[in-house]
Amino acid sequence: MTEKFHERFKIPVPIDEARKRFVSRVRNEALGRFFYRIPDGVRHEAEGTVLTILGIENRYPQTLGEQIGNDFWGNVRGVEALFIALNIAGCARSLEPIILNILSLSEVDLGIR
């Protein structure tokens, strides 16, 4: 049973719904669980770098996910900016499998690699 649920039951998933789910997965996994396991100093620097790359003014105490918002392309850019920020800190490799997993969970081709 290697097919995804929607494939087994032939349930079409509209692109808008797949994008919404992608955003939720990014916020839960990359900008949530993963991000808050990073040591405080690295996390603080990474957050500042991500917001600067995205051109977003820091609205502390909002979380990084809250500041990025629910826009699909904003979250794509946010994950990319987080990868860049962590690459500067020398720990981007730990984010790679999370990004790959998020992409693999998508029900349709989102047009991103």
Secondary structure, DSSP 4 states (H G I P E B T S, - for coil): --S-HHHHTT----HHHHHHHHHHHIIIIIIIIIGGGS-HHHHHHHHHHHHHHHT----TTS-HHHHH-S-HHHHHHHHHHHHHHHHHTT-GGGTHHHHHHHHHH-SS--S--
